[in-house]
Amino acid sequence: MRSLTDLVRFSSEFRASAARMSNQPNLVFIMSDDHAAHAISAYGSRINQTPNLDRIAAAGMRLDSAFCTNSICAPSRAAILTGTYNHVNGVTTLDTHLDNSLWTFPQALQAAGYRTGMIGKWHLGHGRGADPAGFDHWRVLPGQGHYHNPVMLEADGVVVERGGYVTDLITDDTIAFIDGELGPAAQSAHQPFAVFCHHKAPHRSWEPSREHFTMYDDVDIPEPDTFRDDLVGRAEVIQAVKMRMMDLDPIVDLKAVVPDGLSLDEEISWRYQRYIKDYLRVVASIDDNVGRLLDHLEATGLADNTIVVYTSDQGFFLGDHGWFDKRLMYEESLSMPLLIQSPGQIEAGSTNDDIVVNVDFTPTLADLMGVELPTDLVDPVQGRSFAPLLRGEAVDDWPTSMYYRYWMHRDGSHLCPAHYGVRTRTHKLICYYNDPLGQPGAAGPADPIEWELFDLGADPLEINNVIDEPAMMPVRDDLVAELARLQALYGDEPFPGATEVLS
Ligand code: CA
């Protein structure tokens, strides 16, 4: 007679074999929050090692020009799930929730017979009209959630109190969902699964787990090349953003009292060490847990038929230009890490440098999984599948530019300006249109509209704003036209008078 333990194990093995026997590939979509690509060793990090994230790059493809279309949490998540730009899906800011009557990718997965799960950070609202839709089971953090002993929410108002560290717990729950021990079990021997494993880390307040609490105590983390950038020549609104090391709250963000007797330069360096070490400690926990998840897929035989994605909702400034945080269209914030393994479809250890954006993720994954997207959507998917690029195929008409728009104007404590722009493979044009209506409490006149232009080939660190250089006028004019073309293509509106300030 089998013991209860044996039955549980048998049941778990049966469910794993169910997913293994399916022809449709499973999906494990791992997304962290604010994890910059330059803190991943597969991307050549100078400041840390991520051996487990590197396993995905080694088994699949590393994408080197993956960009978000709005570098802030909720809007990027909405763009990924809907395959549309934020002016279409309505999630333009941190405070706009995703209307859960809108179509999202998980609904297509359910329609294709997938068992779907959402575990971890949702950050698109919850409660009436905003609970996650398209999932057979969801267990999410309320809002930002806590690093230690987090409360989590499920459907029907169920509140789950958890003891432990958030990155460990989200991984535990993801594995339990895969095994059919959390949420519904597989309905048949052939039912595949798709699980969205969304980590809170490494979002501020950067609270490490016990295991990583003293990691990096004995080393100095190198400062980035642009750490002392004085921002001269950049737009005035950029010089005014409050994302410098001196803008970090020592008690809340750095969790320490600044030592007496430091010069200003010394204090800036001291703050950087406090900040970056905690950031990298919480990244280390993600890396360990991704390793645990990959090990589980391998041990259960699922790895051969499971697509694994690692990404982050946007990039982050890791002292670059003297900043922390994201929001801006500069490279460190615009870039998303994107590592994808799909056995049999993507060559191991491959890389690609074509421009892809978060709006493309839904059609791409659907393509890899053989899932049909509906053709009668009120808001049709605007992204394009880059699955051919993942398969190593040449695509002659692949886009060579991308459109970006950050809507929040001088919001909260960082005072980042609203802006839009275009990035090509060689240049970047940004318009800070200084929307007075987007400025909380401001009824007065708008600030002057400002533009920036960077030659990414000659100036990859974006130090020299060449918007006024006569030699750059032909490039500038081409990019202004390309920006207008993209806005028309995606149905967004230019800000009134923004282009006219350019002579
Ligand atoms: Ca984020």
Boltz pocket constraint, residues with backbone or C-beta under 6 A from the ligand:
constraints:
  - pocket:
      binder: B
      contacts: [[A, 32], [A, 33], [A, 34], [A, 72], [A, 73], [A, 203], [A, 313], [A, 314]]
      max_distance: 6.0
